[in-house]
Amino acid sequence: MSFEFLTFLAYSPRGKTDIEINSRTVAGSCKNGDVTFSTRLSQRIEEADLSE
């Protein structure tokens, strides 16, 4: 059995750019079960065009 893997998240534990710093905020929201984060992520997944 095989499947394609997609991700909307990239985590950078030691990065210093704005994007890398934001990745830690997003990871914290995910790990802490933030309802707003989960809702927004599920909406983004639904809206995404995953066809190639």
Backbone torsions as a table, in degrees:
resi	resn	phi	psi	omega
1	MET	NA	138.8	177.5
2	SER	-144.2	159.6	178.1
3	PHE	-153.7	156.7	177.0
4	GLU	-82.1	145.6	-178.9
5	PHE	-110.3	128.9	175.6
6	LEU	-126.9	150.0	175.9
7	THR	-140.4	145.0	175.1
8	PHE	-99.7	-4.6	-173.2
9	LEU	-122.1	145.0	171.3
10	ALA	-133.4	131.7	-175.5
11	TYR	-112.0	132.8	179.5
12	SER	-128.4	96.9	-173.4
13	PRO	-67.0	-23.3	-176.5
14	ARG	-126.4	7.3	-177.6
15	GLY	-66.7	159.1	-176.3
16	LYS	-119.3	-7.8	178.5
17	THR	-77.1	164.5	179.2
18	ASP	-56.8	-42.0	-179.1
19	ILE	-65.3	-42.3	-179.8
20	GLU	-67.0	-39.0	176.7
21	ILE	-65.6	-43.5	178.5
22	ASN	-61.9	-31.8	179.7
23	SER	-61.4	-34.2	178.1
24	ARG	-70.8	-36.0	176.6
25	THR	-63.8	-45.1	179.8
26	VAL	-64.2	-43.9	179.0
27	ALA	-61.1	-40.3	177.7
28	GLY	-63.4	-41.3	178.1
29	SER	-62.1	-41.0	179.3
30	CYS	-65.4	-49.8	-177.5
31	LYS	-65.0	-30.9	-178.0
32	ASN	-88.6	1.6	177.0
33	GLY	71.0	32.5	179.3
34	ASP	-61.1	117.4	-176.3
35	VAL	-63.6	-39.9	179.1
36	THR	-62.1	-43.3	178.2
37	PHE	-60.3	-48.7	-178.3
38	SER	-61.0	-41.5	179.4
39	THR	-64.4	-47.1	-179.8
40	ARG	-64.3	-40.9	179.3
41	LEU	-63.9	-44.1	-179.7
42	SER	-64.5	-36.1	176.4
43	GLN	-65.1	-42.5	179.3
44	ARG	-62.9	-39.7	178.7
45	ILE	-64.3	-43.9	178.6
46	GLU	-61.3	-38.2	-176.9
47	GLU	-80.7	-17.9	-174.6
48	ALA	-67.6	140.9	173.6
49	ASP	-92.3	99.4	-175.2
50	LEU	-94.1	4.2	177.9
51	SER	-79.7	152.0	-179.9
52	GLU	-118.0	NA	NA
